[in-house]
């Protein structure tokens, strides 16, 4: 019986934690906090990479130019196609 009571209290506390962290995320987004991995290329670099790809440069060469992995450049190739 005591374990059931403890389990109920733990579940209640977990719900409170989930509610507080959810509210914290909403407030952080309102303040402009960006979640997730940092971007490897800024918008200007992406524009230049798109131009280089459109001019016929290889993905590998463009990746070397910006010191990023070619997998970072491939989504840009899809935007051009």
PyMOL Python script that loads the backbone (N, CA, C, O; Angstrom):
from pymol import cmd

cmd.read_pdbstr("""\
ATOM      1  N   UNK A   1       0.820  -1.195   0.000  1.00  0.00           N
ATOM      2  CA  UNK A   1       0.000   0.000   0.000  1.00  0.00           C
ATOM      3  C   UNK A   1       0.868   1.265   0.000  1.00  0.00           C
ATOM      4  O   UNK A   1       0.556   2.240  -0.683  1.00  0.00           O
ATOM      5  N   UNK A   2       1.935   1.235   0.757  1.00  0.00           N
ATOM      6  CA  UNK A   2       2.820   2.403   0.827  1.00  0.00           C
ATOM      7  C   UNK A   2       3.469   2.647  -0.530  1.00  0.00           C
ATOM      8  O   UNK A   2       3.634   3.793  -0.949  1.00  0.00           O
ATOM      9  N   UNK A   3       3.835   1.570  -1.212  1.00  0.00           N
ATOM     10  CA  UNK A   3       4.449   1.722  -2.537  1.00  0.00           C
ATOM     11  C   UNK A   3       3.467   2.357  -3.517  1.00  0.00           C
ATOM     12  O   UNK A   3       3.880   3.141  -4.371  1.00  0.00           O
ATOM     13  N   UNK A   4       2.207   2.046  -3.417  1.00  0.00           N
ATOM     14  CA  UNK A   4       1.194   2.646  -4.284  1.00  0.00           C
ATOM     15  C   UNK A   4       1.092   4.142  -4.029  1.00  0.00           C
ATOM     16  O   UNK A   4       0.966   4.932  -4.965  1.00  0.00           O
ATOM     17  N   UNK A   5       1.146   4.523  -2.773  1.00  0.00           N
ATOM     18  CA  UNK A   5       1.092   5.948  -2.420  1.00  0.00           C
ATOM     19  C   UNK A   5       2.322   6.663  -2.968  1.00  0.00           C
ATOM     20  O   UNK A   5       2.199   7.736  -3.559  1.00  0.00           O
ATOM     21  N   UNK A   6       3.523   6.073  -2.778  1.00  0.00           N
ATOM     22  CA  UNK A   6       4.750   6.683  -3.301  1.00  0.00           C
ATOM     23  C   UNK A   6       4.713   6.801  -4.822  1.00  0.00           C
ATOM     24  O   UNK A   6       5.150   7.803  -5.388  1.00  0.00           O
ATOM     25  N   UNK A   7       4.190   5.772  -5.470  1.00  0.00           N
ATOM     26  CA  UNK A   7       4.092   5.811  -6.931  1.00  0.00           C
ATOM     27  C   UNK A   7       3.159   6.934  -7.372  1.00  0.00           C
ATOM     28  O   UNK A   7       3.443   7.621  -8.352  1.00  0.00           O
ATOM     29  N   UNK A   8       2.062   7.126  -6.671  1.00  0.00           N
ATOM     30  CA  UNK A   8       1.136   8.216  -7.002  1.00  0.00           C
ATOM     31  C   UNK A   8       1.777   9.573  -6.810  1.00  0.00           C
ATOM     32  O   UNK A   8       1.595  10.470  -7.633  1.00  0.00           O
ATOM     33  N   UNK A   9       2.528   9.733  -5.729  1.00  0.00           N
ATOM     34  CA  UNK A   9       3.225  11.001  -5.478  1.00  0.00           C
ATOM     35  C   UNK A   9       4.276  11.252  -6.555  1.00  0.00           C
ATOM     36  O   UNK A   9       4.405  12.373  -7.047  1.00  0.00           O
ATOM     37  N   UNK A  10       5.026  10.217  -6.922  1.00  0.00           N
ATOM     38  CA  UNK A  10       6.061  10.360  -7.957  1.00  0.00           C
ATOM     39  C   UNK A  10       5.438  10.734  -9.294  1.00  0.00           C
ATOM     40  O   UNK A  10       5.979  11.572 -10.017  1.00  0.00           O
ATOM     41  N   UNK A  11       4.309  10.124  -9.630  1.00  0.00           N
ATOM     42  CA  UNK A  11       3.639  10.449 -10.886  1.00  0.00           C
ATOM     43  C   UNK A  11       3.148  11.902 -10.883  1.00  0.00           C
ATOM     44  O   UNK A  11       3.263  12.607 -11.885  1.00  0.00           O
ATOM     45  N   UNK A  12       2.605  12.333  -9.755  1.00  0.00           N
ATOM     46  CA  UNK A  12       2.150  13.720  -9.632  1.00  0.00           C
ATOM     47  C   UNK A  12       3.324  14.691  -9.797  1.00  0.00           C
ATOM     48  O   UNK A  12       3.219  15.686 -10.514  1.00  0.00           O
ATOM     49  N   UNK A  13       4.431  14.395  -9.133  1.00  0.00           N
ATOM     50  CA  UNK A  13       5.617  15.251  -9.230  1.00  0.00           C
ATOM     51  C   UNK A  13       6.145  15.289 -10.660  1.00  0.00           C
ATOM     52  O   UNK A  13       6.567  16.344 -11.134  1.00  0.00           O
ATOM     53  N   UNK A  14       6.127  14.152 -11.353  1.00  0.00           N
ATOM     54  CA  UNK A  14       6.588  14.108 -12.745  1.00  0.00           C
ATOM     55  C   UNK A  14       5.711  14.976 -13.638  1.00  0.00           C
ATOM     56  O   UNK A  14       6.213  15.655 -14.535  1.00  0.00           O
ATOM     57  N   UNK A  15       4.414  14.955 -13.397  1.00  0.00           N
ATOM     58  CA  UNK A  15       3.506  15.812 -14.166  1.00  0.00           C
ATOM     59  C   UNK A  15       3.798  17.293 -13.926  1.00  0.00           C
ATOM     60  O   UNK A  15       3.750  18.102 -14.853  1.00  0.00           O
ATOM     61  N   UNK A  16       4.102  17.640 -12.665  1.00  0.00           N
ATOM     62  CA  UNK A  16       4.451  19.033 -12.360  1.00  0.00           C
ATOM     63  C   UNK A  16       5.732  19.449 -13.078  1.00  0.00           C
ATOM     64  O   UNK A  16       5.815  20.550 -13.622  1.00  0.00           O
ATOM     65  N   UNK A  17       6.725  18.570 -13.078  1.00  0.00           N
ATOM     66  CA  UNK A  17       7.993  18.863 -13.758  1.00  0.00           C
ATOM     67  C   UNK A  17       7.763  19.047 -15.246  1.00  0.00           C
ATOM     68  O   UNK A  17       8.292  19.982 -15.846  1.00  0.00           O
ATOM     69  N   UNK A  18       6.976  18.161 -15.846  1.00  0.00           N
ATOM     70  CA  UNK A  18       6.682  18.255 -17.281  1.00  0.00           C
ATOM     71  C   UNK A  18       5.976  19.578 -17.600  1.00  0.00           C
ATOM     72  O   UNK A  18       6.280  20.217 -18.607  1.00  0.00           O
ATOM     73  N   UNK A  19       5.048  19.981 -16.754  1.00  0.00           N
ATOM     74  CA  UNK A  19       4.327  21.232 -16.966  1.00  0.00           C
ATOM     75  C   UNK A  19       5.257  22.435 -16.864  1.00  0.00           C
ATOM     76  O   UNK A  19       5.183  23.351 -17.683  1.00  0.00           O
ATOM     77  N   UNK A  20       6.136  22.437 -15.855  1.00  0.00           N
ATOM     78  CA  UNK A  20       7.071  23.563 -15.682  1.00  0.00           C
ATOM     79  C   UNK A  20       8.072  23.656 -16.832  1.00  0.00           C
ATOM     80  O   UNK A  20       8.357  24.751 -17.318  1.00  0.00           O
ATOM     81  N   UNK A  21       8.608  22.509 -17.271  1.00  0.00           N
ATOM     82  CA  UNK A  21       9.578  22.563 -18.367  1.00  0.00           C
ATOM     83  C   UNK A  21       8.903  22.982 -19.671  1.00  0.00           C
ATOM     84  O   UNK A  21       9.502  23.695 -20.475  1.00  0.00           O
ATOM     85  N   UNK A  22       7.669  22.549 -19.885  1.00  0.00           N
ATOM     86  CA  UNK A  22       6.935  22.972 -21.086  1.00  0.00           C
ATOM     87  C   UNK A  22       6.715  24.474 -21.096  1.00  0.00           C
ATOM     88  O   UNK A  22       6.885  25.129 -22.124  1.00  0.00           O
ATOM     89  N   UNK A  23       6.333  25.020 -19.935  1.00  0.00           N
ATOM     90  CA  UNK A  23       6.140  26.475 -19.832  1.00  0.00           C
ATOM     91  C   UNK A  23       7.462  27.206 -20.034  1.00  0.00           C
ATOM     92  O   UNK A  23       7.495  28.277 -20.639  1.00  0.00           O
ATOM     93  N   UNK A  24       8.546  26.632 -19.532  1.00  0.00           N
ATOM     94  CA  UNK A  24       9.865  27.246 -19.714  1.00  0.00           C
ATOM     95  C   UNK A  24      10.274  27.277 -21.177  1.00  0.00           C
ATOM     96  O   UNK A  24      10.855  28.259 -21.638  1.00  0.00           O
ATOM     97  N   UNK A  25       9.976  26.214 -21.910  1.00  0.00           N
ATOM     98  CA  UNK A  25      10.295  26.193 -23.348  1.00  0.00           C
ATOM     99  C   UNK A  25       9.496  27.247 -24.097  1.00  0.00           C
ATOM    100  O   UNK A  25      10.033  27.938 -24.963  1.00  0.00           O
ATOM    101  N   UNK A  26       8.219  27.373 -23.769  1.00  0.00           N
ATOM    102  CA  UNK A  26       7.380  28.380 -24.433  1.00  0.00           C
ATOM    103  C   UNK A  26       7.939  29.773 -24.170  1.00  0.00           C
ATOM    104  O   UNK A  26       8.038  30.586 -25.089  1.00  0.00           O
ATOM    105  N   UNK A  27       8.303  30.052 -22.926  1.00  0.00           N
ATOM    106  CA  UNK A  27       8.858  31.371 -22.592  1.00  0.00           C
ATOM    107  C   UNK A  27      10.193  31.609 -23.293  1.00  0.00           C
ATOM    108  O   UNK A  27      10.471  32.719 -23.748  1.00  0.00           O
ATOM    109  N   UNK A  28      11.011  30.573 -23.379  1.00  0.00           N
ATOM    110  CA  UNK A  28      12.302  30.719 -24.059  1.00  0.00           C
ATOM    111  C   UNK A  28      12.096  31.029 -25.535  1.00  0.00           C
ATOM    112  O   UNK A  28      12.794  31.878 -26.088  1.00  0.00           O
ATOM    113  N   UNK A  29      11.149  30.355 -26.181  1.00  0.00           N
ATOM    114  CA  UNK A  29      10.871  30.634 -27.600  1.00  0.00           C
ATOM    115  C   UNK A  29      10.383  32.063 -27.787  1.00  0.00           C
ATOM    116  O   UNK A  29      10.734  32.711 -28.773  1.00  0.00           O
ATOM    117  N   UNK A  30       9.586  32.557 -26.863  1.00  0.00           N
ATOM    118  CA  UNK A  30       9.114  33.945 -26.942  1.00  0.00           C
ATOM    119  C   UNK A  30      10.275  34.922 -26.838  1.00  0.00           C
ATOM    120  O   UNK A  30      10.249  35.993 -27.446  1.00  0.00           O
ATOM    121  N   UNK A  31      11.300  34.552 -26.062  1.00  0.00           N
ATOM    122  CA  UNK A  31      12.492  35.403 -25.922  1.00  0.00           C
ATOM    123  C   UNK A  31      13.443  35.268 -27.107  1.00  0.00           C
ATOM    124  O   UNK A  31      14.423  36.004 -27.211  1.00  0.00           O
ATOM    125  N   UNK A  32      13.145  34.315 -28.005  1.00  0.00           N
ATOM    126  CA  UNK A  32      13.976  34.170 -29.198  1.00  0.00           C
ATOM    127  C   UNK A  32      15.064  33.125 -29.084  1.00  0.00           C
ATOM    128  O   UNK A  32      15.959  33.081 -29.929  1.00  0.00           O
ATOM    129  N   UNK A  33      15.016  32.291 -28.077  1.00  0.00           N
ATOM    130  CA  UNK A  33      16.018  31.242 -27.931  1.00  0.00           C
ATOM    131  C   UNK A  33      15.790  30.198 -29.013  1.00  0.00           C
ATOM    132  O   UNK A  33      14.660  29.772 -29.253  1.00  0.00           O
ATOM    133  N   UNK A  34      16.863  29.797 -29.656  1.00  0.00           N
ATOM    134  CA  UNK A  34      16.771  28.784 -30.700  1.00  0.00           C
ATOM    135  C   UNK A  34      17.233  27.462 -30.133  1.00  0.00           C
ATOM    136  O   UNK A  34      18.319  27.375 -29.560  1.00  0.00           O
ATOM    137  N   UNK A  35      16.417  26.427 -30.286  1.00  0.00           N
ATOM    138  CA  UNK A  35      16.748  25.098 -29.792  1.00  0.00           C
ATOM    139  C   UNK A  35      17.402  24.286 -30.905  1.00  0.00           C
ATOM    140  O   UNK A  35      17.219  24.577 -32.087  1.00  0.00           O
ATOM    141  N   UNK A  36      18.157  23.278 -30.521  1.00  0.00           N
ATOM    142  CA  UNK A  36      18.759  22.375 -31.492  1.00  0.00           C
ATOM    143  C   UNK A  36      20.221  22.669 -31.741  1.00  0.00           C
ATOM    144  O   UNK A  36      20.842  23.500 -31.078  1.00  0.00           O
ATOM    145  N   UNK A  37      20.739  21.968 -32.708  1.00  0.00           N
ATOM    146  CA  UNK A  37      22.152  22.129 -33.077  1.00  0.00           C
ATOM    147  C   UNK A  37      22.408  23.498 -33.665  1.00  0.00           C
ATOM    148  O   UNK A  37      21.552  24.041 -34.363  1.00  0.00           O
ATOM    149  N   UNK A  38      23.575  24.067 -33.396  1.00  0.00           N
ATOM    150  CA  UNK A  38      23.922  25.335 -34.032  1.00  0.00           C
ATOM    151  C   UNK A  38      24.067  25.154 -35.546  1.00  0.00           C
ATOM    152  O   UNK A  38      24.508  24.102 -36.009  1.00  0.00           O
ATOM    153  N   UNK A  39      23.703  26.163 -36.301  1.00  0.00           N
ATOM    154  CA  UNK A  39      23.824  26.112 -37.754  1.00  0.00           C
ATOM    155  C   UNK A  39      25.292  26.199 -38.147  1.00  0.00           C
ATOM    156  O   UNK A  39      26.062  26.935 -37.531  1.00  0.00           O
ATOM    157  N   UNK A  40      25.673  25.456 -39.160  1.00  0.00           N
ATOM    158  CA  UNK A  40      27.062  25.458 -39.622  1.00  0.00           C
ATOM    159  C   UNK A  40      27.334  26.597 -40.604  1.00  0.00           C
ATOM    160  O   UNK A  40      28.468  27.059 -40.728  1.00  0.00           O
ATOM    161  N   UNK A  41      26.287  27.045 -41.301  1.00  0.00           N
ATOM    162  CA  UNK A  41      26.460  28.096 -42.302  1.00  0.00           C
ATOM    163  C   UNK A  41      25.381  29.156 -42.092  1.00  0.00           C
ATOM    164  O   UNK A  41      24.216  28.843 -41.849  1.00  0.00           O
ATOM    165  N   UNK A  42      25.799  30.418 -42.193  1.00  0.00           N
ATOM    166  CA  UNK A  42      24.817  31.493 -42.078  1.00  0.00           C
ATOM    167  C   UNK A  42      24.124  31.693 -43.435  1.00  0.00           C
ATOM    168  O   UNK A  42      24.570  31.130 -44.435  1.00  0.00           O
ATOM    169  N   UNK A  43      23.053  32.475 -43.486  1.00  0.00           N
ATOM    170  CA  UNK A  43      22.313  32.643 -44.746  1.00  0.00           C
ATOM    171  C   UNK A  43      23.160  33.168 -45.905  1.00  0.00           C
ATOM    172  O   UNK A  43      22.956  32.760 -47.049  1.00  0.00           O
ATOM    173  N   UNK A  44      24.105  34.064 -45.627  1.00  0.00           N
ATOM    174  CA  UNK A  44      24.972  34.580 -46.695  1.00  0.00           C
ATOM    175  C   UNK A  44      25.857  33.485 -47.271  1.00  0.00           C
ATOM    176  O   UNK A  44      26.067  33.418 -48.482  1.00  0.00           O
ATOM    177  N   UNK A  45      26.371  32.631 -46.401  1.00  0.00           N
ATOM    178  CA  UNK A  45      27.200  31.524 -46.866  1.00  0.00           C
ATOM    179  C   UNK A  45      26.373  30.541 -47.698  1.00  0.00           C
ATOM    180  O   UNK A  45      26.859  29.996 -48.689  1.00  0.00           O
ATOM    181  N   UNK A  46      25.126  30.322 -47.290  1.00  0.00           N
ATOM    182  CA  UNK A  46      24.256  29.418 -48.058  1.00  0.00           C
ATOM    183  C   UNK A  46      23.987  29.975 -49.451  1.00  0.00           C
ATOM    184  O   UNK A  46      23.971  29.227 -50.428  1.00  0.00           O
ATOM    185  N   UNK A  47      23.773  31.297 -49.544  1.00  0.00           N
ATOM    186  CA  UNK A  47      23.544  31.921 -50.852  1.00  0.00           C
ATOM    187  C   UNK A  47      24.771  31.748 -51.743  1.00  0.00           C
ATOM    188  O   UNK A  47      24.652  31.405 -52.920  1.00  0.00           O
ATOM    189  N   UNK A  48      25.951  31.990 -51.171  1.00  0.00           N
ATOM    190  CA  UNK A  48      27.180  31.848 -51.940  1.00  0.00           C
ATOM    191  C   UNK A  48      27.376  30.390 -52.364  1.00  0.00           C
ATOM    192  O   UNK A  48      27.781  30.121 -53.495  1.00  0.00           O
ATOM    193  N   UNK A  49      27.092  29.456 -51.466  1.00  0.00           N
ATOM    194  CA  UNK A  49      27.224  28.036 -51.803  1.00  0.00           C
ATOM    195  C   UNK A  49      26.253  27.661 -52.924  1.00  0.00           C
ATOM    196  O   UNK A  49      26.611  26.910 -53.831  1.00  0.00           O
ATOM    197  N   UNK A  50      25.037  28.180 -52.863  1.00  0.00           N
ATOM    198  CA  UNK A  50      24.074  27.926 -53.942  1.00  0.00           C
ATOM    199  C   UNK A  50      24.593  28.454 -55.265  1.00  0.00           C
ATOM    200  O   UNK A  50      24.467  27.795 -56.297  1.00  0.00           O
ATOM    201  N   UNK A  51      25.178  29.650 -55.234  1.00  0.00           N
ATOM    202  CA  UNK A  51      25.711  30.232 -56.471  1.00  0.00           C
ATOM    203  C   UNK A  51      26.852  29.398 -57.019  1.00  0.00           C
ATOM    204  O   UNK A  51      26.938  29.171 -58.226  1.00  0.00           O
ATOM    205  N   UNK A  52      27.734  28.936 -56.128  1.00  0.00           N
ATOM    206  CA  UNK A  52      28.852  28.102 -56.566  1.00  0.00           C
ATOM    207  C   UNK A  52      28.345  26.783 -57.165  1.00  0.00           C
ATOM    208  O   UNK A  52      28.868  26.313 -58.175  1.00  0.00           O
ATOM    209  N   UNK A  53      27.340  26.202 -56.545  1.00  0.00           N
ATOM    210  CA  UNK A  53      26.772  24.959 -57.073  1.00  0.00           C
ATOM    211  C   UNK A  53      26.108  25.199 -58.424  1.00  0.00           C
ATOM    212  O   UNK A  53      26.218  24.369 -59.327  1.00  0.00           O
ATOM    213  N   UNK A  54      25.424  26.322 -58.564  1.00  0.00           N
ATOM    214  CA  UNK A  54      24.769  26.647 -59.833  1.00  0.00           C
ATOM    215  C   UNK A  54      25.803  26.876 -60.938  1.00  0.00           C
ATOM    216  O   UNK A  54      25.528  26.633 -62.113  1.00  0.00           O
ATOM    217  N   UNK A  55      26.989  27.344 -60.554  1.00  0.00           N
ATOM    218  CA  UNK A  55      28.059  27.567 -61.530  1.00  0.00           C
ATOM    219  C   UNK A  55      28.762  26.273 -61.907  1.00  0.00           C
ATOM    220  O   UNK A  55      29.637  26.276 -62.772  1.00  0.00           O
ATOM    221  N   UNK A  56      28.391  25.165 -61.268  1.00  0.00           N
ATOM    222  CA  UNK A  56      28.954  23.883 -61.650  1.00  0.00           C
ATOM    223  C   UNK A  56      30.037  23.348 -60.734  1.00  0.00           C
ATOM    224  O   UNK A  56      30.633  22.314 -61.037  1.00  0.00           O
ATOM    225  N   UNK A  57      30.306  24.006 -59.641  1.00  0.00           N
ATOM    226  CA  UNK A  57      31.301  23.481 -58.694  1.00  0.00           C
ATOM    227  C   UNK A  57      30.759  22.198 -58.073  1.00  0.00           C
ATOM    228  O   UNK A  57      29.547  22.033 -57.937  1.00  0.00           O
ATOM    229  N   UNK A  58      31.647  21.300 -57.701  1.00  0.00           N
ATOM    230  CA  UNK A  58      31.213  20.040 -57.086  1.00  0.00           C
ATOM    231  C   UNK A  58      30.848  20.281 -55.621  1.00  0.00           C
ATOM    232  O   UNK A  58      31.299  21.240 -54.994  1.00  0.00           O
ATOM    233  N   UNK A  59      30.038  19.400 -55.114  1.00  0.00           N
ATOM    234  CA  UNK A  59      29.618  19.504 -53.715  1.00  0.00           C
ATOM    235  C   UNK A  59      30.835  19.419 -52.803  1.00  0.00           C
ATOM    236  O   UNK A  59      30.928  20.140 -51.809  1.00  0.00           O
ATOM    237  N   UNK A  60      31.759  18.542 -53.144  1.00  0.00           N
ATOM    238  CA  UNK A  60      32.962  18.384 -52.326  1.00  0.00           C
ATOM    239  C   UNK A  60      33.790  19.672 -52.293  1.00  0.00           C
ATOM    240  O   UNK A  60      34.288  20.058 -51.236  1.00  0.00           O
ATOM    241  N   UNK A  61      33.940  20.340 -53.446  1.00  0.00           N
ATOM    242  CA  UNK A  61      34.701  21.584 -53.491  1.00  0.00           C
ATOM    243  C   UNK A  61      34.022  22.681 -52.681  1.00  0.00           C
ATOM    244  O   UNK A  61      34.682  23.428 -51.958  1.00  0.00           O
ATOM    245  N   UNK A  62      32.711  22.773 -52.806  1.00  0.00           N
ATOM    246  CA  UNK A  62      31.971  23.788 -52.050  1.00  0.00           C
ATOM    247  C   UNK A  62      32.085  23.505 -50.556  1.00  0.00           C
ATOM    248  O   UNK A  62      32.232  24.431 -49.758  1.00  0.00           O
ATOM    249  N   UNK A  63      32.018  22.245 -50.180  1.00  0.00           N
ATOM    250  CA  UNK A  63      32.149  21.883 -48.767  1.00  0.00           C
ATOM    251  C   UNK A  63      33.524  22.252 -48.235  1.00  0.00           C
ATOM    252  O   UNK A  63      33.649  22.750 -47.116  1.00  0.00           O
ATOM    253  N   UNK A  64      34.552  22.008 -49.031  1.00  0.00           N
ATOM    254  CA  UNK A  64      35.906  22.396 -48.608  1.00  0.00           C
ATOM    255  C   UNK A  64      36.023  23.906 -48.462  1.00  0.00           C
ATOM    256  O   UNK A  64      36.696  24.389 -47.552  1.00  0.00           O
ATOM    257  N   UNK A  65      35.373  24.659 -49.352  1.00  0.00           N
ATOM    258  CA  UNK A  65      35.432  26.113 -49.296  1.00  0.00           C
ATOM    259  C   UNK A  65      34.914  26.626 -47.953  1.00  0.00           C
ATOM    260  O   UNK A  65      35.466  27.573 -47.393  1.00  0.00           O
ATOM    261  N   UNK A  66      33.857  26.003 -47.438  1.00  0.00           N
ATOM    262  CA  UNK A  66      33.236  26.472 -46.201  1.00  0.00           C
ATOM    263  C   UNK A  66      33.632  25.639 -44.978  1.00  0.00           C
ATOM    264  O   UNK A  66      33.100  25.847 -43.888  1.00  0.00           O
ATOM    265  N   UNK A  67      34.552  24.708 -45.156  1.00  0.00           N
ATOM    266  CA  UNK A  67      35.030  23.839 -44.074  1.00  0.00           C
ATOM    267  C   UNK A  67      33.881  23.116 -43.378  1.00  0.00           C
ATOM    268  O   UNK A  67      33.792  23.088 -42.151  1.00  0.00           O
ATOM    269  N   UNK A  68      33.009  22.535 -44.190  1.00  0.00           N
ATOM    270  CA  UNK A  68      31.908  21.736 -43.661  1.00  0.00           C
ATOM    271  C   UNK A  68      31.910  20.385 -44.360  1.00  0.00           C
ATOM    272  O   UNK A  68      32.607  20.198 -45.357  1.00  0.00           O
ATOM    273  N   UNK A  69      31.152  19.472 -43.851  1.00  0.00           N
ATOM    274  CA  UNK A  69      31.030  18.145 -44.458  1.00  0.00           C
ATOM    275  C   UNK A  69      30.135  18.252 -45.699  1.00  0.00           C
ATOM    276  O   UNK A  69      29.212  19.067 -45.717  1.00  0.00           O
ATOM    277  N   UNK A  70      30.386  17.458 -46.716  1.00  0.00           N
ATOM    278  CA  UNK A  70      29.527  17.502 -47.908  1.00  0.00           C
ATOM    279  C   UNK A  70      28.045  17.269 -47.600  1.00  0.00           C
ATOM    280  O   UNK A  70      27.180  17.769 -48.319  1.00  0.00           O
ATOM    281  N   UNK A  71      27.748  16.517 -46.545  1.00  0.00           N
ATOM    282  CA  UNK A  71      26.348  16.282 -46.176  1.00  0.00           C
ATOM    283  C   UNK A  71      25.647  17.588 -45.796  1.00  0.00           C
ATOM    284  O   UNK A  71      24.422  17.672 -45.873  1.00  0.00           O
ATOM    285  N   UNK A  72      26.400  18.595 -45.391  1.00  0.00           N
ATOM    286  CA  UNK A  72      25.823  19.901 -45.077  1.00  0.00           C
ATOM    287  C   UNK A  72      25.417  20.617 -46.366  1.00  0.00           C
ATOM    288  O   UNK A  72      24.489  21.426 -46.357  1.00  0.00           O
ATOM    289  N   UNK A  73      26.093  20.331 -47.451  1.00  0.00           N
ATOM    290  CA  UNK A  73      25.850  21.015 -48.721  1.00  0.00           C
ATOM    291  C   UNK A  73      24.720  20.346 -49.509  1.00  0.00           C
ATOM    292  O   UNK A  73      24.011  21.027 -50.250  1.00  0.00           O
ATOM    293  N   UNK A  74      24.536  19.045 -49.369  1.00  0.00           N
ATOM    294  CA  UNK A  74      23.531  18.345 -50.185  1.00  0.00           C
ATOM    295  C   UNK A  74      22.124  18.916 -50.094  1.00  0.00           C
ATOM    296  O   UNK A  74      21.453  18.970 -51.125  1.00  0.00           O
ATOM    297  N   UNK A  75      21.626  19.347 -48.940  1.00  0.00           N
ATOM    298  CA  UNK A  75      20.290  19.968 -48.944  1.00  0.00           C
ATOM    299  C   UNK A  75      20.218  21.218 -49.825  1.00  0.00           C
ATOM    300  O   UNK A  75      19.154  21.537 -50.356  1.00  0.00           O
ATOM    301  N   UNK A  76      21.322  21.917 -49.982  1.00  0.00           N
ATOM    302  CA  UNK A  76      21.348  23.077 -50.859  1.00  0.00           C
ATOM    303  C   UNK A  76      21.223  22.656 -52.314  1.00  0.00           C
ATOM    304  O   UNK A  76      20.618  23.363 -53.120  1.00  0.00           O
ATOM    305  N   UNK A  77      21.799  21.494 -52.653  1.00  0.00           N
ATOM    306  CA  UNK A  77      21.693  20.984 -54.023  1.00  0.00           C
ATOM    307  C   UNK A  77      20.245  20.702 -54.344  1.00  0.00           C
ATOM    308  O   UNK A  77      19.800  20.940 -55.466  1.00  0.00           O
ATOM    309  N   UNK A  78      19.501  20.198 -53.374  1.00  0.00           N
ATOM    310  CA  UNK A  78      18.095  19.887 -53.587  1.00  0.00           C
ATOM    311  C   UNK A  78      17.271  21.155 -53.834  1.00  0.00           C
ATOM    312  O   UNK A  78      16.274  21.131 -54.555  1.00  0.00           O
ATOM    313  N   UNK A  79      17.709  22.267 -53.219  1.00  0.00           N
ATOM    314  CA  UNK A  79      16.995  23.531 -53.420  1.00  0.00           C
ATOM    315  C   UNK A  79      17.155  24.050 -54.847  1.00  0.00           C
ATOM    316  O   UNK A  79      16.258  24.696 -55.389  1.00  0.00           O
ATOM    317  N   UNK A  80      18.306  23.760 -55.446  1.00  0.00           N
ATOM    318  CA  UNK A  80      18.591  24.242 -56.797  1.00  0.00           C
ATOM    319  C   UNK A  80      17.812  23.420 -57.823  1.00  0.00           C
ATOM    320  O   UNK A  80      17.271  23.969 -58.782  1.00  0.00           O
ATOM    321  N   UNK A  81      17.760  22.113 -57.620  1.00  0.00           N
ATOM    322  CA  UNK A  81      17.135  21.200 -58.593  1.00  0.00           C
ATOM    323  C   UNK A  81      15.674  21.459 -58.803  1.00  0.00           C
ATOM    324  O   UNK A  81      15.031  20.766 -59.592  1.00  0.00           O
TER     325      UNK A  81
END
""", "prot")
cmd.dss("prot")
cmd.show_as("cartoon", "prot")
cmd.util.cbc("prot")
cmd.orient("prot")
